[in-house]
Amino acid sequence: MTDGKTSHTLSKFNDLQNLLKKQTRLLKRGNISGIESLARQANSLIEQIARDGLLETAEFAEHRKKLK
């Protein structure tokens, strides 16, 4: 993976992690509409990650094993 693609991948994962943390905070407050909005954003990021094939690279082989 090139440095640019690695950076791009990590950026998407960081964005996803931040969205999930925000969802957790909103859940504790009972803000369902906020959670739904963030879920749509998270879904969009997940689709981008899948479409780009970012997890199919050798760099993420060990992570894929853990997810199975």
MARVEX-350595 format. One record per residue (C-alpha): residue number from 1; residue in three letters; chain; x, y, z. Coordinates in nm, 2 decimals, padded with zeros to 4 digits. Layout:
<pts>
+-----+-----+----+--------+--------+--------+
:   i :  aa : ch :      X :      Y :      Z :
+-----+-----+----+--------+--------+--------+
: NUM : ALA :  A :      X :      Y :      Z :
...
+-----+-----+----+--------+--------+--------+
</pts>
This chain:
<pts>
+-----+-----+----+--------+--------+--------+
:   i :  aa : ch :      X :      Y :      Z :
+-----+-----+----+--------+--------+--------+
:   1 : MET :  A :  00.00 :  00.00 :  00.00 :
:   2 : THR :  A :  00.13 :  00.34 : -00.08 :
:   3 : ASP :  A :  00.18 :  00.60 :  00.20 :
:   4 : GLY :  A : -00.10 :  00.81 :  00.05 :
:   5 : LYS :  A : -00.34 :  00.52 :  00.04 :
:   6 : THR :  A : -00.24 :  00.41 :  00.39 :
:   7 : SER :  A : -00.30 :  00.77 :  00.52 :
:   8 : HIS :  A : -00.64 :  00.78 :  00.34 :
:   9 : THR :  A : -00.73 :  00.44 :  00.49 :
:  10 : LEU :  A : -00.63 :  00.54 :  00.84 :
:  11 : SER :  A : -00.82 :  00.87 :  00.81 :
:  12 : LYS :  A : -01.14 :  00.68 :  00.72 :
:  13 : PHE :  A : -01.09 :  00.44 :  01.01 :
:  14 : ASN :  A : -01.03 :  00.73 :  01.25 :
:  15 : ASP :  A : -01.34 :  00.91 :  01.12 :
:  16 : LEU :  A : -01.54 :  00.59 :  01.17 :
:  17 : GLN :  A : -01.41 :  00.54 :  01.52 :
:  18 : ASN :  A : -01.50 :  00.90 :  01.61 :
:  19 : LEU :  A : -01.85 :  00.85 :  01.48 :
:  20 : LEU :  A : -01.90 :  00.54 :  01.69 :
:  21 : LYS :  A : -01.77 :  00.72 :  02.00 :
:  22 : LYS :  A : -02.02 :  01.00 :  01.93 :
:  23 : GLN :  A : -02.30 :  00.75 :  01.89 :
:  24 : THR :  A : -02.21 :  00.60 :  02.23 :
:  25 : ARG :  A : -02.23 :  00.94 :  02.40 :
:  26 : LEU :  A : -02.57 :  01.01 :  02.23 :
:  27 : LEU :  A : -02.70 :  00.67 :  02.34 :
:  28 : LYS :  A : -02.62 :  00.76 :  02.70 :
:  29 : ARG :  A : -02.83 :  01.08 :  02.65 :
:  30 : GLY :  A : -03.11 :  00.90 :  02.48 :
:  31 : ASN :  A : -03.07 :  01.10 :  02.16 :
:  32 : ILE :  A : -03.21 :  00.85 :  01.91 :
:  33 : SER :  A : -03.24 :  01.09 :  01.61 :
:  34 : GLY :  A : -02.87 :  01.19 :  01.66 :
:  35 : ILE :  A : -02.77 :  00.82 :  01.67 :
:  36 : GLU :  A : -02.96 :  00.75 :  01.35 :
:  37 : SER :  A : -02.79 :  01.04 :  01.17 :
:  38 : LEU :  A : -02.44 :  00.93 :  01.28 :
:  39 : ALA :  A : -02.53 :  00.57 :  01.18 :
:  40 : ARG :  A : -02.60 :  00.69 :  00.83 :
:  41 : GLN :  A : -02.26 :  00.87 :  00.82 :
:  42 : ALA :  A : -02.09 :  00.56 :  00.96 :
:  43 : ASN :  A : -02.26 :  00.34 :  00.70 :
:  44 : SER :  A : -02.14 :  00.57 :  00.42 :
:  45 : LEU :  A : -01.78 :  00.54 :  00.55 :
:  46 : ILE :  A : -01.81 :  00.16 :  00.58 :
:  47 : GLU :  A : -01.94 :  00.14 :  00.22 :
:  48 : GLN :  A : -01.64 :  00.36 :  00.10 :
:  49 : ILE :  A : -01.39 :  00.13 :  00.29 :
:  50 : ALA :  A : -01.55 : -00.18 :  00.14 :
:  51 : ARG :  A : -01.58 : -00.03 : -00.21 :
:  52 : ASP :  A : -01.21 :  00.08 : -00.21 :
:  53 : GLY :  A : -01.10 : -00.27 : -00.10 :
:  54 : LEU :  A : -00.90 : -00.12 :  00.18 :
:  55 : LEU :  A : -00.94 : -00.42 :  00.40 :
:  56 : GLU :  A : -00.84 : -00.67 :  00.13 :
:  57 : THR :  A : -00.48 : -00.56 :  00.13 :
:  58 : ALA :  A : -00.20 : -00.77 :  00.29 :
:  59 : GLU :  A : -00.16 : -00.49 :  00.55 :
:  60 : PHE :  A : -00.50 : -00.58 :  00.71 :
:  61 : ALA :  A : -00.47 : -00.96 :  00.68 :
:  62 : GLU :  A : -00.41 : -01.00 :  01.05 :
:  63 : HIS :  A : -00.71 : -00.78 :  01.14 :
:  64 : ARG :  A : -00.93 : -00.99 :  00.90 :
:  65 : LYS :  A : -00.84 : -01.31 :  01.09 :
:  66 : LYS :  A : -00.94 : -01.15 :  01.42 :
:  67 : LEU :  A : -01.28 : -01.05 :  01.28 :
:  68 : LYS :  A : -01.37 : -01.40 :  01.16 :
+-----+-----+----+--------+--------+--------+
</pts>
